[in-house]
Amino acid sequence: MTEQTAAAPHTTAPAPKTVAVLGTGKIGEALLSGMIRGGRRPADLLVTARRPERAEELRTRYGVESVTNAEAAKRADTLILTVKPQDMGKLLEELAPHLPADRLVISGAAGIPTSFFEERLAASTPVVRVMTNTPALVDEAMSVISAGSHATAAHLSQAEEIFAGVGKTLRVPESQQDAATALSGSGPAYFYFLVEAMTDAGILLGLPRNQAHDLIVQAAIGAAVMLRDSGEHPVKLREAVTSPAGTTISAIRELENHGVRAALISALEAARNRSRELASGNG
């Protein structure tokens, strides 16, 4: 008997997927820029903006098309919603009549669960929730990604591809989003607060403000790179700086005496609790 080999089916390359960024503020523009630098064609990207002059600015800068929210819902395969949380309900009212259930919706709004979107959009609409942070503006974001009840692994991968253009990504269950918001979403503000306090201390110790600022910022950058690249536990890195009876241990003793560690834990718990309140609608 002669063995027969089935002919391979004819395949064609998939059509480019159109991505729309709705409410394109600073974070939305960072994502737009990241996608273009990552190889997406401006012709495959749509933007919406509240102000006509902002829409024109984006069109001129990136060569993308500016459309209405309704037009974005009709044309885009993936919609990234970057409006403020308090404006999300109104935006979904605009989108719902025009948005097919097979389109991916990515929410970048802090504190809003995927169920909020699923209740207002067509049944089975896949929703992915992302909590990023402002270092997206310098391609150093940490974006925490969670799937809604209808989102698949493929949908998560699409979201990761987009947000990887502005930093790192991490998948977590949605139940951990409030903790991630407290730790990472709000995290840069804690470091700015610390740098502000240390700068004031430098001035008290006799340094000009600009010198104190430069010393602290470079110390922060160096410490962050060592934490990221060395693989060492932060305790070990701290101990490497802490000589017996030296300056560092004297400072750390004062931090412990003033309860700085406990204050940080309480602050993060407060941020987590506030995120939960926002998610429940008590905003």
Contacts in CASP RR format, 6 or more apart in sequence:
PFRMAT RR
TARGET T0000
AUTHOR 0000-0000-0000
METHOD contacts of the structure
MODEL  1
MTEQTAAAPHTTAPAPKTVAVLGTGKIGEALLSGMIRGGRRPADLLVTAR
RPERAEELRTRYGVESVTNAEAAKRADTLILTVKPQDMGKLLEELAPHLP
ADRLVISGAAGIPTSFFEERLAASTPVVRVMTNTPALVDEAMSVISAGSH
ATAAHLSQAEEIFAGVGKTLRVPESQQDAATALSGSGPAYFYFLVEAMTD
AGILLGLPRNQAHDLIVQAAIGAAVMLRDSGEHPVKLREAVTSPAGTTIS
AIRELENHGVRAALISALEAARNRSRELASGNG
16 41 0 8 1.000
16 44 0 8 1.000
17 44 0 8 1.000
17 77 0 8 1.000
17 78 0 8 1.000
18 44 0 8 1.000
18 45 0 8 1.000
18 46 0 8 1.000
18 75 0 8 1.000
18 76 0 8 1.000
18 77 0 8 1.000
18 78 0 8 1.000
19 35 0 8 1.000
19 40 0 8 1.000
19 44 0 8 1.000
19 45 0 8 1.000
19 46 0 8 1.000
19 76 0 8 1.000
19 77 0 8 1.000
19 78 0 8 1.000
19 79 0 8 1.000
19 80 0 8 1.000
19 162 0 8 1.000
20 45 0 8 1.000
20 46 0 8 1.000
20 47 0 8 1.000
20 48 0 8 1.000
20 67 0 8 1.000
20 72 0 8 1.000
20 73 0 8 1.000
20 75 0 8 1.000
20 76 0 8 1.000
20 78 0 8 1.000
20 79 0 8 1.000
20 80 0 8 1.000
21 28 0 8 1.000
21 29 0 8 1.000
21 31 0 8 1.000
21 32 0 8 1.000
21 45 0 8 1.000
21 46 0 8 1.000
21 47 0 8 1.000
21 48 0 8 1.000
21 80 0 8 1.000
21 82 0 8 1.000
22 47 0 8 1.000
22 48 0 8 1.000
22 69 0 8 1.000
22 72 0 8 1.000
22 79 0 8 1.000
22 80 0 8 1.000
22 81 0 8 1.000
22 82 0 8 1.000
22 83 0 8 1.000
22 91 0 8 1.000
23 47 0 8 1.000
23 48 0 8 1.000
23 49 0 8 1.000
23 50 0 8 1.000
23 81 0 8 1.000
23 82 0 8 1.000
23 83 0 8 1.000
24 32 0 8 1.000
24 47 0 8 1.000
24 48 0 8 1.000
24 49 0 8 1.000
24 54 0 8 1.000
24 58 0 8 1.000
24 82 0 8 1.000
25 49 0 8 1.000
25 54 0 8 1.000
25 82 0 8 1.000
26 134 0 8 1.000
26 137 0 8 1.000
27 82 0 8 1.000
27 108 0 8 1.000
27 132 0 8 1.000
27 134 0 8 1.000
27 136 0 8 1.000
27 137 0 8 1.000
28 80 0 8 1.000
28 82 0 8 1.000
29 58 0 8 1.000
30 136 0 8 1.000
30 137 0 8 1.000
30 139 0 8 1.000
30 141 0 8 1.000
30 166 0 8 1.000
31 80 0 8 1.000
31 82 0 8 1.000
31 136 0 8 1.000
31 162 0 8 1.000
31 163 0 8 1.000
31 165 0 8 1.000
31 166 0 8 1.000
32 45 0 8 1.000
32 47 0 8 1.000
32 58 0 8 1.000
32 62 0 8 1.000
32 64 0 8 1.000
33 62 0 8 1.000
34 139 0 8 1.000
34 165 0 8 1.000
34 166 0 8 1.000
35 45 0 8 1.000
35 162 0 8 1.000
35 165 0 8 1.000
36 42 0 8 1.000
36 45 0 8 1.000
36 62 0 8 1.000
37 165 0 8 1.000
38 165 0 8 1.000
42 62 0 8 1.000
42 63 0 8 1.000
42 64 0 8 1.000
43 65 0 8 1.000
45 62 0 8 1.000
45 64 0 8 1.000
45 65 0 8 1.000
46 64 0 8 1.000
46 65 0 8 1.000
46 66 0 8 1.000
46 67 0 8 1.000
46 71 0 8 1.000
46 72 0 8 1.000
46 75 0 8 1.000
46 76 0 8 1.000
47 55 0 8 1.000
47 58 0 8 1.000
47 59 0 8 1.000
47 62 0 8 1.000
47 64 0 8 1.000
47 65 0 8 1.000
47 66 0 8 1.000
47 67 0 8 1.000
48 55 0 8 1.000
48 66 0 8 1.000
48 67 0 8 1.000
48 68 0 8 1.000
48 69 0 8 1.000
48 72 0 8 1.000
49 55 0 8 1.000
49 58 0 8 1.000
49 66 0 8 1.000
55 66 0 8 1.000
56 66 0 8 1.000
58 64 0 8 1.000
58 66 0 8 1.000
59 65 0 8 1.000
59 66 0 8 1.000
67 75 0 8 1.000
69 91 0 8 1.000
69 94 0 8 1.000
69 95 0 8 1.000
70 94 0 8 1.000
70 95 0 8 1.000
70 97 0 8 1.000
70 98 0 8 1.000
72 79 0 8 1.000
72 95 0 8 1.000
73 79 0 8 1.000
73 94 0 8 1.000
73 95 0 8 1.000
73 98 0 8 1.000
73 99 0 8 1.000
73 103 0 8 1.000
74 98 0 8 1.000
74 99 0 8 1.000
76 103 0 8 1.000
77 103 0 8 1.000
77 104 0 8 1.000
78 103 0 8 1.000
78 104 0 8 1.000
78 105 0 8 1.000
78 106 0 8 1.000
78 158 0 8 1.000
78 162 0 8 1.000
79 95 0 8 1.000
79 99 0 8 1.000
79 103 0 8 1.000
79 104 0 8 1.000
79 105 0 8 1.000
79 106 0 8 1.000
80 106 0 8 1.000
80 108 0 8 1.000
80 162 0 8 1.000
81 88 0 8 1.000
81 91 0 8 1.000
81 105 0 8 1.000
81 106 0 8 1.000
81 107 0 8 1.000
81 108 0 8 1.000
81 109 0 8 1.000
82 108 0 8 1.000
82 109 0 8 1.000
83 91 0 8 1.000
83 109 0 8 1.000
84 109 0 8 1.000
85 109 0 8 1.000
85 110 0 8 1.000
85 111 0 8 1.000
85 112 0 8 1.000
85 278 0 8 1.000
88 107 0 8 1.000
88 109 0 8 1.000
88 112 0 8 1.000
88 116 0 8 1.000
89 116 0 8 1.000
89 120 0 8 1.000
92 117 0 8 1.000
92 120 0 8 1.000
92 121 0 8 1.000
93 120 0 8 1.000
95 121 0 8 1.000
96 120 0 8 1.000
96 121 0 8 1.000
96 122 0 8 1.000
99 105 0 8 1.000
99 121 0 8 1.000
99 122 0 8 1.000
99 125 0 8 1.000
100 122 0 8 1.000
101 121 0 8 1.000
101 122 0 8 1.000
101 123 0 8 1.000
101 124 0 8 1.000
101 125 0 8 1.000
102 126 0 8 1.000
103 125 0 8 1.000
103 126 0 8 1.000
104 126 0 8 1.000
104 127 0 8 1.000
104 128 0 8 1.000
104 151 0 8 1.000
104 155 0 8 1.000
104 158 0 8 1.000
104 159 0 8 1.000
105 117 0 8 1.000
105 121 0 8 1.000
105 125 0 8 1.000
105 126 0 8 1.000
105 127 0 8 1.000
105 128 0 8 1.000
106 127 0 8 1.000
106 128 0 8 1.000
106 129 0 8 1.000
106 130 0 8 1.000
106 159 0 8 1.000
106 162 0 8 1.000
107 114 0 8 1.000
107 117 0 8 1.000
107 127 0 8 1.000
107 128 0 8 1.000
107 129 0 8 1.000
107 130 0 8 1.000
108 129 0 8 1.000
108 130 0 8 1.000
108 131 0 8 1.000
108 132 0 8 1.000
110 131 0 8 1.000
110 181 0 8 1.000
110 185 0 8 1.000
110 275 0 8 1.000
110 278 0 8 1.000
111 131 0 8 1.000
111 177 0 8 1.000
111 178 0 8 1.000
111 181 0 8 1.000
111 275 0 8 1.000
111 278 0 8 1.000
111 279 0 8 1.000
112 129 0 8 1.000
112 278 0 8 1.000
112 279 0 8 1.000
113 129 0 8 1.000
113 174 0 8 1.000
113 177 0 8 1.000
113 279 0 8 1.000
114 127 0 8 1.000
114 128 0 8 1.000
114 129 0 8 1.000
114 146 0 8 1.000
114 147 0 8 1.000
114 148 0 8 1.000
114 149 0 8 1.000
114 151 0 8 1.000
114 174 0 8 1.000
115 148 0 8 1.000
115 149 0 8 1.000
117 125 0 8 1.000
117 127 0 8 1.000
118 125 0 8 1.000
118 127 0 8 1.000
118 148 0 8 1.000
118 149 0 8 1.000
118 150 0 8 1.000
121 127 0 8 1.000
124 150 0 8 1.000
125 150 0 8 1.000
126 148 0 8 1.000
126 150 0 8 1.000
126 151 0 8 1.000
126 152 0 8 1.000
126 155 0 8 1.000
127 148 0 8 1.000
127 150 0 8 1.000
127 151 0 8 1.000
128 145 0 8 1.000
128 146 0 8 1.000
128 147 0 8 1.000
128 148 0 8 1.000
128 151 0 8 1.000
128 155 0 8 1.000
128 156 0 8 1.000
128 158 0 8 1.000
128 159 0 8 1.000
129 145 0 8 1.000
129 146 0 8 1.000
129 147 0 8 1.000
129 148 0 8 1.000
129 174 0 8 1.000
129 177 0 8 1.000
130 143 0 8 1.000
130 144 0 8 1.000
130 145 0 8 1.000
130 146 0 8 1.000
130 159 0 8 1.000
130 163 0 8 1.000
131 143 0 8 1.000
131 144 0 8 1.000
131 177 0 8 1.000
131 180 0 8 1.000
131 181 0 8 1.000
131 184 0 8 1.000
131 185 0 8 1.000
132 141 0 8 1.000
132 142 0 8 1.000
132 143 0 8 1.000
132 144 0 8 1.000
132 163 0 8 1.000
132 166 0 8 1.000
132 185 0 8 1.000
133 141 0 8 1.000
133 142 0 8 1.000
133 143 0 8 1.000
133 184 0 8 1.000
133 185 0 8 1.000
133 186 0 8 1.000
133 187 0 8 1.000
133 188 0 8 1.000
134 141 0 8 1.000
134 188 0 8 1.000
135 141 0 8 1.000
135 142 0 8 1.000
135 167 0 8 1.000
135 188 0 8 1.000
136 143 0 8 1.000
136 166 0 8 1.000
136 167 0 8 1.000
137 166 0 8 1.000
139 165 0 8 1.000
139 166 0 8 1.000
139 167 0 8 1.000
140 167 0 8 1.000
141 163 0 8 1.000
141 166 0 8 1.000
141 167 0 8 1.000
141 168 0 8 1.000
142 167 0 8 1.000
142 168 0 8 1.000
142 169 0 8 1.000
142 170 0 8 1.000
142 184 0 8 1.000
142 185 0 8 1.000
143 163 0 8 1.000
143 166 0 8 1.000
143 167 0 8 1.000
143 168 0 8 1.000
143 169 0 8 1.000
143 170 0 8 1.000
144 169 0 8 1.000
144 170 0 8 1.000
144 171 0 8 1.000
144 172 0 8 1.000
144 176 0 8 1.000
144 177 0 8 1.000
144 180 0 8 1.000
144 181 0 8 1.000
144 184 0 8 1.000
144 185 0 8 1.000
145 156 0 8 1.000
145 159 0 8 1.000
145 160 0 8 1.000
145 163 0 8 1.000
145 169 0 8 1.000
145 170 0 8 1.000
145 171 0 8 1.000
145 172 0 8 1.000
146 171 0 8 1.000
146 172 0 8 1.000
146 173 0 8 1.000
146 174 0 8 1.000
146 176 0 8 1.000
146 177 0 8 1.000
147 155 0 8 1.000
147 156 0 8 1.000
147 174 0 8 1.000
148 174 0 8 1.000
156 171 0 8 1.000
159 169 0 8 1.000
160 169 0 8 1.000
160 171 0 8 1.000
163 169 0 8 1.000
170 180 0 8 1.000
172 180 0 8 1.000
177 275 0 8 1.000
178 272 0 8 1.000
178 275 0 8 1.000
178 276 0 8 1.000
178 279 0 8 1.000
179 272 0 8 1.000
181 271 0 8 1.000
181 272 0 8 1.000
181 275 0 8 1.000
182 268 0 8 1.000
182 269 0 8 1.000
182 271 0 8 1.000
182 272 0 8 1.000
182 275 0 8 1.000
183 268 0 8 1.000
186 271 0 8 1.000
190 264 0 8 1.000
190 267 0 8 1.000
191 220 0 8 1.000
195 213 0 8 1.000
195 216 0 8 1.000
195 217 0 8 1.000
195 220 0 8 1.000
198 212 0 8 1.000
198 216 0 8 1.000
199 209 0 8 1.000
199 212 0 8 1.000
199 213 0 8 1.000
199 216 0 8 1.000
201 212 0 8 1.000
202 212 0 8 1.000
203 209 0 8 1.000
203 212 0 8 1.000
207 215 0 8 1.000
223 237 0 8 1.000
226 232 0 8 1.000
226 237 0 8 1.000
227 234 0 8 1.000
227 237 0 8 1.000
230 237 0 8 1.000
238 252 0 8 1.000
241 248 0 8 1.000
242 248 0 8 1.000
242 249 0 8 1.000
242 252 0 8 1.000
243 249 0 8 1.000
255 261 0 8 1.000
277 283 0 8 1.000
END
